[in-house]
């Protein structure tokens, strides 16, 4: 098992999952360990990030030291981990006590290696009530936790799991597995480490640390948190960190990495990959940053903004009704491939429709999507992936409310061109050799139609090489075939000649050669971004795909 050595020789256990993508370090709460972040770590690693999570000293598999079970040493241990792994451009994420550890790290060691901070149900700024912190909790609460730890810690952990930690005392729907995992992780914590950590998370004053956070920060908190009440924790932390974005999960409790994991994962990914999905730093936040940090943030914003062709508008700043985003899938997939995008777009306030593309022939498929557009009275942003690009190119004609076309690893044909023709015009497509053809009866015809499926043995390599194998096996089994007719039909007059377009090119696309996409995007005058992705860019990089939609919205609103 991997360990790093702390300044005093203590061995600190850590997990290091994923690729060489931008690193995300996840810090757990009391009295848990890095297992508490496994779902998020897996999610982030699957979406192209390097996910690291450690067991705090005294917790889990790390050394159970007699000394050092306090916040200064926790932050120094975190610094050792970051330095020994050579982490830079790092997103620090802390849940509960881990949020205090993250804040204290920035307070003691600065943010030179840190690009973003996320505090989830976190203990800062100060939990304990005092003369200058009247909103805090009385010391009797923490004395009772200490007494339970000393007398019968197994029962204490069971009572926390079955009660306020998950909110099971109120909602009665928390899975037994979540509660059992909490108890199991808690019992792996050293007795002294767990006891002394109570003072660390309750009595440490993190207010000076929060004042030193000078990078984009997301604060996530449930408004029914019974461990760190929202008014004590998240609300005040967001007020003390310049430029912080506050996300309140209504009706949610303390254990957001478990009880609200899907929403939290989407918010984490959006903030890490494309922070303007949630909000841009305020001018107040920028004013306190060093010139170099401010310049770095401006460059980051300009790359995202100018490179995508328009200013990005936070959901909170947009006025008026947002357009409906219509997502059209291609062959060998279905609308579920847009699930992560849908979550992000809906969280940003956009109505979303992802109709089932019939995948039979260009005219019929376009007519079907056009009929969906007929039912929408307001503005529309029309998005197509793969063969879905052919469909939106034709379906948008005659719809004045379609304000933008967004192509995600897609075909954007001119009149008379087919998808197969464009794919074969440039080298690099591996689709043809991977197809399995199956005939199907055509009503009123003596000749069968031909459907193409991607050979399951080749599906991942050709279609979705940057997704985990378990997911691509499911996709291969449930793929909707592309008809030979649809892929070989010539397009009608393209809508991109009259409607502005955006184009996200996956540089590792084995279905539609990137050279073909560059040709189509250039011809259409699209605003272009390239990304290191397989063909299914909306699944492996949903935040980048969503950012294209936001850019189109900002430029056409």
C-alpha positions in Angstrom: 0.0 0.0 0.0 1.3 3.5 -0.8 2.5 5.7 2.0 4.4 9.0 2.4 6.5 10.0 5.3 5.5 13.0 7.4 7.9 15.4 9.0 8.0 13.4 12.3 8.4 10.1 10.5 4.7 9.1 10.7 3.5 7.0 7.7 0.5 8.5 5.9 -1.6 6.2 3.7 -3.0 7.5 0.4 -4.8 6.4 -2.7 -3.9 7.7 -6.1 -6.4 6.8 -8.8 -6.8 7.8 -12.4 -4.7 9.3 -15.2 -2.3 12.1 -15.4 -5.1 14.7 -15.6 -5.4 17.6 -13.3 -5.1 16.4 -9.7 -7.9 16.6 -7.1 -7.0 15.9 -3.5 -9.9 14.7 -1.3 -9.7 15.2 2.5 -12.2 13.2 4.7 -14.1 13.9 7.8 -13.9 12.7 11.4 -13.6 9.8 12.3 -13.5 8.3 8.8 -10.8 7.7 6.3 -10.2 8.0 2.5 -12.8 5.3 1.8 -15.4 7.9 2.5 -14.4 9.6 -0.8 -14.2 6.4 -2.9 -17.3 7.2 -5.0 -16.2 10.7 -5.8 -12.6 9.5 -6.5 -13.8 6.9 -8.9 -16.1 9.4 -10.6 -13.4 12.0 -11.0 -10.8 9.4 -12.2 -13.4 8.2 -14.8 -13.7 11.8 -16.0 -10.0 12.3 -16.7 -8.7 13.6 -13.4 -6.1 12.2 -11.0 -7.9 11.6 -7.7 -5.9 11.4 -4.5 -7.3 10.7 -1.0 -5.3 10.1 2.2 -6.1 8.7 5.6 -5.4 11.5 8.2 -2.9 10.5 10.9 -4.6 8.5 13.6 -7.3 7.5 11.1 -7.6 4.4 8.9 -4.4 2.9 7.7 -2.1 5.8 8.6 0.1 5.8 11.7 -1.7 6.1 15.0 0.6 8.6 16.6 0.4 9.7 20.2 1.3 13.3 19.3 0.3 15.4 16.4 -3.5 14.8 16.4 -4.2 18.5 15.9 -4.8 20.8 13.0 -1.3 22.2 12.6 0.1 18.8 12.1 -2.7 17.6 9.9 -2.1 20.6 7.6 1.7 19.9 7.6 1.0 16.2 6.8 -1.1 17.4 3.8 1.8 19.6 2.7 4.1 16.6 2.8 1.7 14.6 0.7 1.3 17.3 -1.9 5.1 18.0 -2.1 6.2 14.3 -2.2 3.7 13.5 -4.9 4.7 16.7 -6.8 1.2 18.0 -7.1 0.5 21.3 -8.7 -2.5 23.1 -10.2 -4.4 21.2 -7.5 -8.0 21.2 -6.5 -8.3 20.7 -2.7 -11.7 19.2 -1.6 -12.5 18.8 2.1 -15.5 17.3 3.8 -16.4 18.2 7.4 -13.1 18.1 9.3 -11.3 17.7 6.0 -12.6 21.1 5.1 -10.8 22.5 8.1 -7.6 20.6 7.1 -7.8 22.1 3.6 -8.3 25.7 4.9 -5.6 25.3 7.4 -3.2 24.0 4.8 -3.7 27.2 2.7 -3.4 29.3 5.8 0.0 27.7 6.8 1.5 26.8 3.4 -0.2 29.2 0.9 -1.8 28.5 -2.4 1.1 28.3 -4.8 0.3 24.7 -5.6 -3.5 25.1 -5.4 -5.8 26.2 -8.2 -9.2 25.7 -6.5 -10.7 24.9 -3.1 -14.0 23.1 -2.4 -15.5 23.0 1.1 -18.2 20.4 1.6 -20.2 20.4 4.9 -17.0 21.8 6.3 -16.3 22.8 9.9 -14.8 26.3 9.3 -14.9 29.0 10.3 -15.2 28.0 14.0 -17.7 25.5 15.5 -17.1 26.3 19.2 -19.1 29.2 20.7 -17.0 31.9 22.3 -17.3 35.6 23.1 -16.3 36.6 19.5 -18.2 33.6 18.0 -21.6 33.7 19.5 -23.1 31.8 16.6 -21.1 28.7 17.5 -22.2 25.6 19.3 -21.8 25.3 23.1 -18.9 23.3 24.4 -21.3 20.8 26.1 -22.0 19.3 22.7 -18.4 18.5 22.1 -17.9 17.4 25.7 -20.7 14.9 25.2 -19.0 13.6 22.0 -15.7 13.2 24.0 -17.5 11.4 26.8 -19.1 9.0 24.2 -15.7 8.4 22.6 -14.1 7.6 26.0 -17.0 5.4 27.3 -18.2 3.4 24.3 -17.0 4.6 21.0 -18.5 1.8 19.1 -22.0 2.8 20.3 -21.2 6.5 19.7 -20.4 5.8 16.1 -23.5 3.7 15.7 -25.7 6.4 17.2 -24.1 9.0 14.9 -24.6 6.9 11.8 -28.2 6.0 12.7 -29.0 9.6 13.7 -27.6 13.0 12.7 -24.6 12.2 10.5 -26.8 11.0 7.6 -30.0 12.6 8.9 -31.5 9.1 9.3 -33.3 10.3 12.4 -35.4 12.6 10.1 -35.5 11.0 6.6 -35.5 7.3 7.5 -34.3 6.4 4.0 -30.5 6.2 4.4 -29.3 2.8 3.2 -28.0 0.5 5.8 -24.8 0.1 3.8 -23.9 3.8 4.2 -24.4 3.6 8.0 -22.5 0.3 8.3 -19.6 1.8 6.3 -19.5 4.8 8.6 -19.2 2.6 11.7 -16.6 0.4 10.1 -14.4 3.3 9.0 -14.8 4.9 12.4 -13.7 1.8 14.3 -10.5 1.8 12.2 -9.6 5.2 13.7 -7.2 5.1 16.6 -8.8 5.8 19.9 -6.5 8.6 20.9 -6.5 10.1 17.5 -10.3 10.1 17.4 -10.5 11.6 20.9 -8.0 14.5 20.2 -9.5 15.2 16.8 -12.7 16.3 18.4 -10.9 19.4 19.8 -9.1 19.9 16.4 -12.4 20.2 14.5 -14.4 22.0 17.1 -12.0 24.5 18.7 -9.7 25.5 15.8 -10.3 29.0 14.6 -10.1 28.8 10.8 -11.1 32.4 10.3 -7.6 33.6 9.6 -7.1 30.7 7.2 -10.3 31.5 5.2 -9.0 35.1 4.8 -5.9 33.8 3.1 -7.7 31.7 0.5 -7.1 33.5 -2.8 -8.2 30.9 -5.4 -11.7 30.2 -6.7 -13.6 28.5 -4.0 -16.9 26.5 -3.9 -18.7 26.1 -0.6 -21.4 23.3 -0.6 -23.6 22.8 2.4 -26.9 21.2 3.3 -29.4 23.5 5.0 -30.5 20.6 7.3 -27.0 19.7 8.5 -27.2 18.5 12.1 -23.4 18.1 12.5 -22.2 21.4 11.2 -25.3 23.6 11.0 -25.4 25.7 7.8 -25.6 29.0 9.7 -22.4 28.0 11.7 -20.5 26.5 8.8 -21.1 27.0 5.1 -23.0 30.3 5.2 -20.3 32.0 7.2 -17.4 30.5 5.4 -18.8 31.7 2.1 -19.1 35.2 3.6 -15.5 35.2 4.8 -13.8 33.8 1.5 -13.7 36.6 -1.1 -15.4 35.5 -4.3 -16.6 32.2 -2.9 -19.5 30.4 -4.7 -22.1 29.1 -2.2 -24.3 26.1 -3.2 -27.0 25.2 -0.7 -28.5 21.8 -0.9 -32.1 22.3 0.3 -33.3 19.6 2.7 -29.9 17.8 2.8 -27.8 16.9 5.8 -24.1 16.5 6.6 -23.1 13.4 4.6 -23.3 14.9 1.1 -20.6 12.6 -0.4 -23.0 9.7 0.2 -26.6 11.0 0.4 -26.2 13.5 -2.4 -23.4 12.0 -4.3 -24.7 12.4 -7.9 -25.4 16.1 -7.4 -22.2 16.7 -5.6 -20.2 14.8 -8.3 -21.7 17.0 -11.0 -21.0 20.2 -9.1 -17.4 19.1 -8.4 -16.8 18.3 -12.0 -18.4 21.5 -13.2 -16.4 23.6 -10.8 -13.1 21.8 -11.4 -13.3 21.7 -15.2 -15.3 24.8 -15.9 -15.8 27.0 -12.8 -17.9 29.5 -14.7 -20.6 26.9 -14.9 -21.4 27.9 -11.3 -20.0 31.4 -11.1 -17.0 33.5 -11.9 -15.0 35.1 -9.0 -16.4 38.5 -7.9 -14.5 41.7 -8.4 -14.1 41.8 -4.6 -12.4 38.4 -4.7 -10.1 39.5 -7.5 -9.1 42.6 -5.7 -7.5 40.7 -2.9 -5.5 38.4 -5.1 -1.9 39.0 -6.0 -1.3 40.4 -9.5 0.1 37.1 -10.6 -2.9 35.1 -9.3 -5.3 37.7 -10.8 -3.5 37.4 -14.1 -3.6 33.6 -14.0 -7.4 33.7 -13.4 -7.9 36.2 -16.2 -5.9 34.0 -18.6 -7.9 31.0 -17.6 -11.1 32.9 -18.1 -10.0 34.3 -21.4 -8.9 30.8 -22.7 -12.3 29.5 -21.9 -14.2 32.6 -23.1 -12.3 33.7 -26.2 -11.4 30.2 -27.2 -15.1 29.3 -27.2 -16.2 32.5 -28.8 -18.2 34.4 -26.2 -18.4 35.6 -22.7 -19.7 33.0 -20.2 -22.5 34.1 -18.0 -23.0 32.5 -14.5 -26.4 31.0 -14.0 -27.0 33.4 -11.1 -26.3 36.4 -13.3 -28.5 35.5 -16.3 -31.7 37.4 -16.7 -34.9 36.2 -18.3 -35.9 32.7 -19.3 -33.1 30.5 -20.6 -33.3 28.7 -23.9 -34.3 25.1 -24.1 -31.3 22.9 -24.9 -32.2 20.0 -27.2 -29.6 17.2 -27.2 -29.6 14.9 -30.2 -27.6 11.7 -30.0 -26.0 9.7 -32.8 -25.7 6.1 -33.8 -24.3 3.4 -31.5 -25.6 5.3 -28.5 -28.7 6.8 -27.0 -29.8 9.9 -25.1 -28.4 8.6 -21.8 -25.0 9.6 -23.0 -26.0 13.1 -22.2 -26.9 12.4 -18.6 -24.0 14.3 -17.0 -24.6 17.3 -19.3 -28.2 17.3 -18.4 -27.4 17.4 -14.7 -25.1 20.4 -15.2 -27.4 22.3 -17.6 -30.4 21.8 -15.3 -28.4 22.9 -12.3 -27.6 26.1 -14.3 -31.3 26.7 -14.9 -31.7 25.4 -18.5 -34.7 23.4 -19.6 -33.4 20.3 -21.4 -34.9 17.8 -23.9 -33.0 14.8 -25.2 -35.3 13.0 -27.7 -34.7 9.6 -29.0 -33.2 9.9 -32.5 -34.9 7.3 -34.7 -31.7 6.5 -36.6 -33.4 5.4 -39.8 -32.7 8.0 -42.5 -31.7 11.6 -42.6 -35.0 13.1 -43.8 -37.1 11.0 -41.4 -34.7 11.6 -38.4 -34.6 15.3 -39.1 -38.4 15.5 -39.5 -38.8 13.8 -36.1 -36.4 16.3 -34.3 -38.1 19.1 -36.2 -41.4 18.0 -34.8 -39.9 18.2 -31.3 -38.7 21.8 -32.1 -42.3 22.6 -33.2 -43.5 22.1 -29.6 -41.0 24.6 -28.1 -42.1 28.2 -28.1 -39.0 29.9 -26.7 -35.4 30.0 -28.0 -33.5 26.8 -28.5 -29.9 25.7 -28.6 -29.7 22.6 -30.7 -26.9 20.2 -29.9 -25.8 17.1 -31.9 -23.3 14.4 -31.2 -21.9 12.2 -34.0 -24.6 11.4 -36.6 -26.8 13.7 -34.5 -24.9 16.5 -36.1 -26.3 15.5 -39.5 -29.8 15.5 -38.0 -29.5 19.0 -36.4 -28.0 20.4 -39.6 -31.3 19.5 -41.3 -33.8 19.7 -38.5 -33.0 23.4 -37.6 -34.1 24.7 -41.1 -37.2 26.8 -40.8 -37.0 27.2 -37.0 -36.3 30.8 -36.3 -36.2 30.1 -32.6 -33.1 27.9 -33.0 -30.4 30.4 -32.0 -27.3 28.2 -32.0 -26.0 24.9 -33.2 -23.5 23.0 -31.1 -21.5 20.1 -32.7 -19.9 17.7 -30.2 -17.6 15.3 -32.1 -20.2 15.5 -34.8 -20.9 15.7 -38.6 -21.7 19.0 -40.0 -22.4 18.2 -43.7 -23.0 20.4 -46.6 -25.8 19.8 -49.1 -25.5 16.4 -50.7 -22.8 15.1 -48.4 -23.3 12.0 -46.2 -21.8 11.0 -43.0 -20.0 8.0 -44.6 -18.6 10.2 -47.3 -17.1 12.7 -44.8 -15.7 10.0 -42.5 -13.9 8.4 -45.5 -12.7 11.7 -47.0 -10.0 12.0 -44.3 -7.8 9.3 -42.8 -8.2 8.1 -39.2 -11.6 6.5 -38.8 -11.6 3.0 -37.5 -15.3 2.6 -37.6 -15.7 0.7 -40.8 -13.5 -2.2 -39.8 -15.4 -2.5 -36.4 -18.9 -2.7 -37.8 -21.1 -5.8 -37.7 -23.9 -5.6 -40.3 -27.3 -7.1 -39.6 -30.3 -7.0 -42.1 -33.8 -6.1 -41.1 -37.0 -6.2 -43.0 -38.2 -3.0 -44.7 -42.0 -2.7 -45.0 -43.1 -2.6 -48.7 -39.7 -3.7 -50.0 -38.3 -7.0 -51.1 -34.8 -5.8 -50.1 -33.8 -5.7 -46.4 -32.4 -2.7 -44.7 -29.0 -2.9 -43.2 -28.1 -1.9 -39.6 -24.6 -1.4 -38.4 -23.4 -2.3 -34.9 -20.0 -1.8 -33.5 -18.4 -5.1 -32.6 -18.5 -5.3 -28.8 -14.9 -6.5 -28.7 -13.8 -3.3 -30.5 -16.4 -0.9 -29.0 -14.3 0.7 -26.3 -11.1 1.1 -28.5 -13.1 2.7 -31.3 -15.9 4.6 -29.7 -15.1 5.4 -26.1 -11.5 4.6 -25.2 -11.4 7.1 -22.2 -14.4 5.6 -20.4 -14.0 2.7 -18.0 -14.4 -0.8 -19.4 -17.4 -1.8 -17.3 -19.3 1.2 -18.7 -18.3 0.6 -22.3 -19.4 -3.1 -22.0 -22.9 -1.8 -21.0 -22.9 0.7 -23.9 -21.9 -2.0 -26.4 -24.7 -4.2 -25.2 -27.3 -1.5 -25.4 -26.1 0.4 -28.5 -28.7 1.5 -31.0 -27.6 0.7 -34.5 -27.0 3.1 -37.3 -28.8 2.3 -40.5 -26.7 2.2 -43.6 -29.4 4.4 -45.2 -29.0 7.1 -42.6 -25.3 7.1 -42.7 -25.1 7.2 -46.5 -28.0 9.6 -47.2 -27.0 13.0 -48.5 -27.8 16.1 -46.4 -30.2 18.8 -47.4 -29.3 22.5 -47.3 -27.4 23.0 -44.0 -28.7 25.2 -41.3 -25.2 26.2 -40.2 -25.1 28.6 -43.2 -27.6 30.8 -41.4 -27.4 29.8 -37.7 -24.1 30.4 -35.7 -22.4 27.3 -34.6 -19.9 26.0 -32.0 -17.8 22.9 -32.5 -16.0 20.8 -29.8 -13.5 18.5 -31.6 -12.3 15.3 -29.7 -8.6 15.0 -30.7 -8.6 11.3 -30.2 -11.8 10.5 -32.1 -11.5 7.1 -33.9 -15.0 7.4 -35.5 -15.0 10.8 -37.2 -11.4 11.9 -38.0 -10.4 15.1 -36.2 -9.2 16.4 -39.6 -12.7 15.9 -41.0 -14.1 17.8 -38.0 -11.7 20.7 -38.4 -12.6 20.9 -42.1 -16.4 20.9 -41.3 -16.0 23.4 -38.5 -13.8 25.8 -40.6 -16.3 25.6 -43.5 -19.2 26.4 -41.2 -17.4 29.3 -39.5 -17.8 27.6 -36.1 -16.3 28.7 -32.8 -13.9 25.8 -32.2 -12.3 24.1 -29.2 -10.3 20.9 -29.3 -10.0 18.6 -26.3 -8.1 15.4 -25.7 -11.0 13.0 -25.8 -12.5 10.0 -27.5 -15.6 10.2 -29.7 -18.0 10.4 -26.7 -16.8 13.8 -25.5 -20.1 14.5 -23.8 -19.5 11.5 -21.5 -15.8 11.7 -20.8 -15.7 15.5 -20.7 -19.2 16.7 -19.9 -18.1 20.0 -18.3 -16.3 21.0 -21.5 -19.3 20.0 -23.6 -21.6 21.9 -21.4 -19.3 24.9 -21.6 -19.8 25.0 -25.3 -23.5 25.2 -24.8 -23.0 28.0 -22.3 -20.7 29.9 -24.7 -23.4 29.6 -27.4 -26.0 30.9 -25.0 -23.8 33.8 -23.9 -23.1 34.9 -27.5 -26.7 34.6 -28.7 -28.8 35.7 -25.7 
